[in-house]
Amino acid sequence: MSNSSDDVYQHRQDQIVDFVFNQAVVDVFPDMIRRSVPGYETVIPMTGLIAARHAGAKGVVFDLGCSLGATTQAVLAHNSSPDLRIIGVDNAEAMIDGAQANNQDPRAQFVHSDIQDVDLTGANVVVLNFVLQFVPPDHRKSVLQKIHSGLAKDGLLIVSEKICHASPKMHTLFDETHLAWKKANGYSELEISQKRSALENVMQVDTEATHTQRLHSVGFSSNSQWYRCMNWASFLAWK
C-alpha cells in the first residue's frame, strides 16, 4: 500500500474541478483519509470486526465503495474461516487496481462496477464506509432498497458517513473543530480551501435523522448509531 503523503491540493490551482478518485488520489489515499476523517482508524477496524463476527464461518460480505480495500482487510483479519467470501466493489478503476495489489487473500475478490449494478443476493453483511455521501441524494434511497432486498434474513448493513448536525450551532462548532484538526495534521489553509471547493458538488451530507428515517423507510427493522466523532458517524441496520 502506498505511503505517499497527500499533496493533491498543496499547490494553488487555477481552476478547482470536482473531486474524483483518480490515480493522483489513489496514490496518496491512505494518508489523505487518515488525516481528513476523524475516527477513521477506529471505524475501519471496528466495522471489520463487526462484519466478520456477523458473517460467521460461511458468510458473504460486500464492501461497497471499497477503495483500496482497508475494510476488506479488516474483515479478513477478524475471521479465519476459509469459507468466508468478501466482494469489494468500486467504480474507480484505479482504486480496484490498488485493492487487488494490496490484498492477496483468496477469500477476497474485487469488482470494478457501480455499486447499484452489483447482485447482492444472499449477502450476510454489506458495508458502506464513507460512500453514500458521494451518491446523488435522489439515488440514496434506491441504493439502500437494493441492499435491503439483497441481504439474507437477519443480514446486517454498516453505514459510516459524515453527517450534518441538526443544530446549526453544533454543526458549526464541529465543522470548525474538524478544520482545526486537519490543520493540526499538517494541512495548510490553501489545501483545506481547495479540497473543500472540489468536494462541494460531489459530497453532500445528511442529518442523522435523515439517515435513520431512510433506513426505516426501505424496510430495515432496526438501526442504531454505534460511533460518533463530531460530524462523523457509523450506523448498524438489521434486515
N, C-alpha and C positions, 0 to 999 in steps of 0.2 A: 504494500500500500504506500502511496506517495506520502512523503513527509515534508513536502514543499510548503513554504509559508504563503499565506494568502496575500497576493499583491495585485489582484484583479483591478481594484479601484484606487491603487496607490498614486497614479499619475492623473492629472487633470485631463478630462476627456472633452473634446469639442462638442460632442453630441452624446447624450445618455440614451442608450437604446434599452428596450425591455430586457430584463434579466432572463437568461436562458441557461440551461445546464449543458453548456458546450464543453469542448476539450479543455479550454482555459480554466473553467470552473472545476472540472473533474480533477485536474492536476493538483489543485490546492484544496479540494473539498473537505478532507478530514480536518485540516487546520481552520478552514472557513467556518464550518458548522460548530466546531468546538468553541471558537471564540465569539460566535454570534448567537447561539441558542443556550440560554441559562438552563442548567439541569440536564443538558444533552448526555453527559457522561453518567448520569443516573438513570435517565429514561430508557436509553438503549439496552443496557444490561438487564434492567428490571423487566422491560417488556419481553425481552428474550427469555428470561426465566419464567415469567407468567405464561407465555405461549408454549414453552417447552413442557411445562407441567400439565397444562390443559390438553395438549395434543396427545400425550401418552405415548405408548410404545409404537403404535402403528398409525399415528395421526398424520394428517396432511395440513401443512401450514402455507399460507400465501403471504409473502412480504411484498405488498403492493407499493410501488414507488420506492423500490429497494435501494436506489442509488448505488453505492459501492458495496452493498451487502453487509453493512455493520449489524443490522438486526438479525439477518440470517445467520451470521457468525455467532451472535449471542444465543440464538435458539439452539444451534448445534452444540455449543459449549455446555448447555444445561440438559441435554437429552442424548444419552449414549446409544439409544436403540438403533440398530442397523436398518430397521423398517420405517423409521421416520422419513417423511418426504417434505422438502421445502422448495417452493417455487417462488423465485424472486422475479418481479416484473417491473420494468421501467420503460418509458417512452423515449428516453435519451440513449441513443446507441453507444455513446462514449461511456456512459455510466455502466451499461451492461457489459461492455468490453472490460472495464475495470473490475467489476464484480466477479466476472469469470476468472480474471487473472489473480484476484485476491482470495478466492475460495476454491479449494481443491477437493473438498469433501464430496464424495459421490452421491450423498443423500440430497444435495442441493443442485438445482438447475436454475438457469437464468433465461428469461424470455424478453426479447425486445418487442414491446407491444404497448398500446394504450391500455390502461387498467380496465376500461369499460369493455374491452374486446376479449377478455380472458374468461374462459369457462371455470367457474369457481365451485362447481357442483361437488358436494361431499367434503368441502373444507371443514376442518375442525376448528381452525383458528385463522383469522385474517388480521393482518397488521397494517395499519395506515399511519406511519410515523412521519408527521410533518408533510403531508401530501394533499389533504383535502383543501387546504388553504390556497393551493395553486390551481384547483379545479374551478372553472367558472361557477359562480354562485348558483345559477339556474340549472346546473348539471349535478350538483352535490346530492340532492335527494335521490336522483336516479342511480348514482353510484352506490349509495347505501342500500337502495332497494335491491340492486343486483347482488350485493354482498349478502344481504339477509336471505334472499332466495337461494343462494348457493350454499350457505352454511348448513352443515349437518345438524341434526337435532342436538340441542344443548351446545351449539357452536358459539364461539367467542370472537368478538371484534374488539381490537385495541386501536384507539384513535388518539394520536398525540398532535396538538396544534398550538399555534399562537392564537390567543383569543383576545377579544375586546371586552374590557371590564364594563359592566352595566353602569357604573358610576363614572361620569366624566372626570371627576376629581381624582378618583383612584386610578383610572386609566392613564391620566397624565402623569401621576406620580410614578406608576410602574414603568411607563414608557421612558420617562426621563432617567429613571434608575437604570433601565436597560442600556440606554445610550452611554451613561457614565460607566457602566460595566464594560461595554465594548471599548471605550477609551482606555480603561484600566488593562484591557487585554491587548493594547498596543495599536488599535486603530486610530487613525487621525480624523480630524473633523472633515477633511476632504473625502476620505474613504467612506465614512459613515453617510455623508450627504449624498455622494454619488450612488452608493448602493441603494439607499432609500428611494432615490428617484427612479432607479432601474426597477425596483420592486413594486412601485406604486400601482401599476396597472395589472400586475400578474399575481400579486399576493394580497388577497382580500380576506380579512379575518371576521369571524362571527363571535357573538357573545356566548357564554356558557349556556344560557337559557336556549339559544337557538340550536346549539349542538344537541342538548338533551331532548328538546321537543322534536327535532327532526329524527333522531334515533327512535323515539317512541312512535312517531307518525308512520315509519316504514315497517313497524312490527316488532322491534326488539322488546322483549318482555321486561327488561330492567336494564338500567345503566347507572354507573357510578364514577365520579371523578376520584381517581386514586392518587393523583400527583398534581401539585400546583407550585409554580415558582413565578411570582409576579404575573405577567401576562402569558405564561406558557403552562399548558395543562395536558393531562392524559386521562382518557376515559376508557372504561370497560363496559361493553354492552353484550348481553346474552340473548340468544335467539329464544 
